[in-house]
Amino acid sequence: MTTILILAVLVLVAIAIWQMTKIFELSQIKAVDSQIANDNDNKYNGYLLFVFLIFIYGITIFSFWKYGKMLLPEAASAHGAEYDSLMLVSMAIIFFVQTITQALLYYFGYKYRGVEGKKALFYADNDRLEFIWTIIPVIVLAGLILWGLYTWTNIMDINDDDDPIVVELYAQQFNWTARYAGADNVLGGANVRMIDIDKANILGVDESDTYGKDDIIVKELHLPVGRKVNFKMRSQDVLHSAYMPHFRAQMNCVPGMITQFSFTPTITTADMRNKPEIIEKVKRTNAMRAEKAAAGAENMDPWEFDYILLCNKICGKSHYNMQMKIIVEEEEEYNKWLAEQQTFSQSMVSVQ
């Protein structure tokens, strides 16, 4: 709210300055009433270009200083480091080019402003300049595109190498459900037409499919660190998008089809909680929650960091709250947790 108020004040101040400028212009008695810009107009506009240049650089520096701490922490997946490197290099090139070109744009706007009696030089063409400003972007963009394609190919290489765990992520308005493939590591067949609420078959698992009998259906996602996970994704109703920001992973969940994504977690939840940037984030967040709780706000208990699965498609009125907790742990802890869960066949027996 404070940010909104500050922005509103800045806008109002800008409007007030603009109105005062118009009043000043109207109050001046001019010998010649002309709509053609004179040398003074061009000079002042040139100065304003420099003012605006300082403003956009200033707001950029301020944003990095003020909101840089809001960025995601270190990637917690094997492919995340390469993904972050590609993003960092791309943004560095963009900011470098933007800084140079904007400075030149506004400088030339001032240096070559209109002056009475001065005629602009007509410059037909220059093959060398045209070659330079064409070939440099071509080389840079080609390099980024090839690097991006290589990274994308590696990330999207969904295979059964390295003995992956198979997990289905099932999306519906407005919650997630996970289904583990069980001891055989093969998911049973499923279809939304087979959903039977009376039998608690909420995912429409085919009861006649033997592969599905040992499947495990849960509402909290546990993953073993250092073990590859192949995700199969379905949607019951509308288009959703499974987004796991800390793992740099996202894939659409499309009704009527199965989409896939794969990654290997590399940092446990406990280890991530102990990282300095996460400790600082938790401290900041709980300070804000304590302040709101003191003002009478509800549900402001202390927050603890957890990996999270979000929906990154606007899927309805409760889209903002469609999330699932993810716990990355050592394989021994994961196996212990998995052994405590009820299989699909056991859940069918218990409701009969």
Stockholm file with secondary structure:
# STOCKHOLM 1.0

chainA/1-352         MTTILILAVLVLVAIAIWQMTKIFELSQIKAVDSQIANDNDNKYNGYLLFVFLIFIYGITIFSFWKYGKMLLPEAASAHGAEYDSLMLVSMAIIFFVQTITQALLYYFGYKYRGVEGKKALFYADNDRLEFIWTIIPVIVLAGLILWGLYTWTNIMDINDDDDPIVVELYAQQFNWTARYAGADNVLGGANVRMIDIDKANILGVDESDTYGKDDIIVKELHLPVGRKVNFKMRSQDVLHSAYMPHFRAQMNCVPGMITQFSFTPTITTADMRNKPEIIEKVKRTNAMRAEKAAAGAENMDPWEFDYILLCNKICGKSHYNMQMKIIVEEEEEYNKWLAEQQTFSQSMVSVQ
#=GR chainA/1-352 SS CHHHHHHHHHHHHHHHHHHHHHHHHHHSCCSSCCCSCCHHHHHHHHHHHHHHHHHHHHHHHHHHHHHGGGSCCSCCBTTHHHHHHHHHHHHHHHHHHHHHHHHHHHHHHHHTCCCTTCCCCCCCCCHHHHHHHHHHHHHHHHHHHHHHHHHHHHHTCCCCTTCCEEEEEEEETTEEEEEECTTTTCCCCBCGGGCBGGGTBTTCBCTTCGGGTTCEEESSEEEETTCCEEEEEEESSSCEEEEEGGGTEEEEECBTSCEEEEECBCSCHHHHHTSHHHHHHHHHHHHHHHHHHHTTCSSCCCCCCCEEEEECSCCSTTGGGCEEEEEEECHHHHHHHHHTSCBHHHHHHHHC
#=GC SS_cons         CHHHHHHHHHHHHHHHHHHHHHHHHHHSCCSSCCCSCCHHHHHHHHHHHHHHHHHHHHHHHHHHHHHGGGSCCSCCBTTHHHHHHHHHHHHHHHHHHHHHHHHHHHHHHHHTCCCTTCCCCCCCCCHHHHHHHHHHHHHHHHHHHHHHHHHHHHHTCCCCTTCCEEEEEEEETTEEEEEECTTTTCCCCBCGGGCBGGGTBTTCBCTTCGGGTTCEEESSEEEETTCCEEEEEEESSSCEEEEEGGGTEEEEECBTSCEEEEECBCSCHHHHHTSHHHHHHHHHHHHHHHHHHHTTCSSCCCCCCCEEEEECSCCSTTGGGCEEEEEEECHHHHHHHHHTSCBHHHHHHHHC
//
